[in-house]
C-alpha cells in the first residue's frame, strides 16, 4: 500500500454581510472541492496548505483558527491518501485557476456550498469547518 499526504484549506471571504467559500473544479471528473495538494519534503502541514491554495487559486490566505480536519480515502487501488484541511481567511476577491489540472476556481456563497460538493468527505469537512466558524463568532445568515 502506498501512503500519500496532502494539505489544503477551506478559504472563507466576507463581502458586506455575505460570506463565501473558495472552491475548485477539477478538469479530471469535474468535481468540486477545496484547494489541496501534496506535502513536499521538510514542509509543515500549514506551509503546504498555504502554498497549495496559492498555487491552485492565486489567493494569499491566513490560517486564523485552530481548526484542523483530516480525511482518508483511496483514490486508486493500492493507494491510501490522508488530507489535512485548515480553515483560512482572505480579504482578496481575485482568484485564478492553475493552468492544467484546475478547470475553474470560484467563490460560492456559504449557504450554497454543501450542495456543490461531490464527495461526502468534503461535505463532512465543510460542516465541521462551518461549526468552527460559528464558534469564532461570525454572523452567518
Secondary structure, DSSP 8 states (H G I E B T S, - for coil): -EEEEEEEEEEEEEETTEEEEEEEEETTT--EE--EEE--TT--HHHHHHHHHHHHH----EEEEEEEEEEEE-SSTTEEEEEEEEEEE-S-------TTTEEEEEEEEHHHHHHH--SHHHHHHHHHHHHHHHHTT----
